[in-house]
Amino acid sequence: MTALSTATAFAPGPTITDRLQDMGCRPLDEAQRPGWLARLRAPFGRPGEKAPAAAVAAPIASLLRSLPTGGWSIPRDTAHALTVLVMEAAPIRILELGSGVSTVLLAALCAESGRPTRVVSLEERPRYAERTQRLLVTFGLDGYASVLTAPVRLTRFGNWRGYSYEPNETLLRRALGGRAVDFLFVDGPASWGRGRGDCRFSALPLVWPWAAARLTFAIDDAWRRRDFNILKRWQQLPGVTVDGIIPVGRGLGIGTLTASAGANGR
Ligand SMILES: C[S@@+](CC[C@H](N)C(=O)[O-])C[C@H]1O[C@@H](n2cnc3c(N)ncnc32)[C@H](O)[C@@H]1O
């Protein structure tokens, strides 16, 4: 498959808030947390839940059908919801934590945006970074993404102590091309079964110094207890608004970070 060619002007239209409503986003206090293992087994489009309704450009729709979603990768309905969000947010720099199939999707959205948009993905394990890079090449999208290997280490952010990616700052700055991050997708580090507890909490403190004045974030697995609790704690941070959880896949938590202390992309 070659690069997705025809740049599609993303239609101005409903705001992200409208879109979130369309996608059945529920605030945290209403977003009951079903057992996430049950969610894992659930087929796409369960009765009573709205699949994301928005139309997406034909090349993206076709990519969504052909990407090997599911398993360790984002589920297909999550990929669809993420697509809609990225189209609405129209970011210039996407930072992804945890690379894979989602990196290909985000790179395709960059290619389709008609703007100089890029995705930078942090990946803990060299073998997965290589696999993602191969996938990007296969889909002809390697020109829109940088995959950086970054170890996951015990770190302290303020009072919080836990595991976080530790990217090489010079490489990250170079990959971002001097632009601030305005969209963050959190799907790593792998926490399940590795004693890493609430490691994904570190995503916002990590991005803080690199963030634009307004950043939209999406976090996968938001119905998993530890990630649900992370969203609750993020809500307490200054400048953070958690919109809620879109009922797709294992739950896609959504929010914004504004007036970040960094707010300059370094
Ligand atoms: C949830 S996965 C990220 C998935 C990625 N966002 C996607 O959509 O394909 C989080 C991390 O788990 C690790 N990982 C990926 N596949 C794995 C596998 N089959 N077994 C164990 N760890 C895996 C990688 O380090 C990855 O960054």
The ligand as a Gaussian input file, in Angstrom:
#p B3LYP/6-31G(d) Opt

LIG

0 1
 C       -1.068000      -1.189000      24.549000
 S        0.470000      -1.399000      23.772000
 C        0.455000      -0.094000      22.583000
 C       -0.368000      -0.438000      21.421000
 C       -0.347000       0.586000      20.291000
 N       -0.801000       1.879000      20.712000
 C       -1.220000       0.050000      19.163000
 O       -2.338000       0.537000      18.957000
 O       -0.767000      -0.908000      18.518000
 C        1.582000      -0.729000      24.967000
 C        2.984000      -1.273000      24.856000
 O        2.954000      -2.680000      25.040000
 C        4.076000      -3.257000      24.382000
 N        3.568000      -4.332000      23.515000
 C        3.047000      -4.233000      22.279000
 N        2.680000      -5.445000      21.808000
 C        2.965000      -6.327000      22.778000
 C        2.825000      -7.722000      22.909000
 N        2.322000      -8.457000      21.911000
 N        3.239000      -8.299000      24.058000
 C        3.754000      -7.578000      25.056000
 N        3.924000      -6.216000      25.006000
 C        3.533000      -5.613000      23.881000
 C        4.762000      -2.145000      23.578000
 O        5.889000      -1.700000      24.316000
 C        3.681000      -1.089000      23.538000
 O        4.199000       0.199000      23.432000

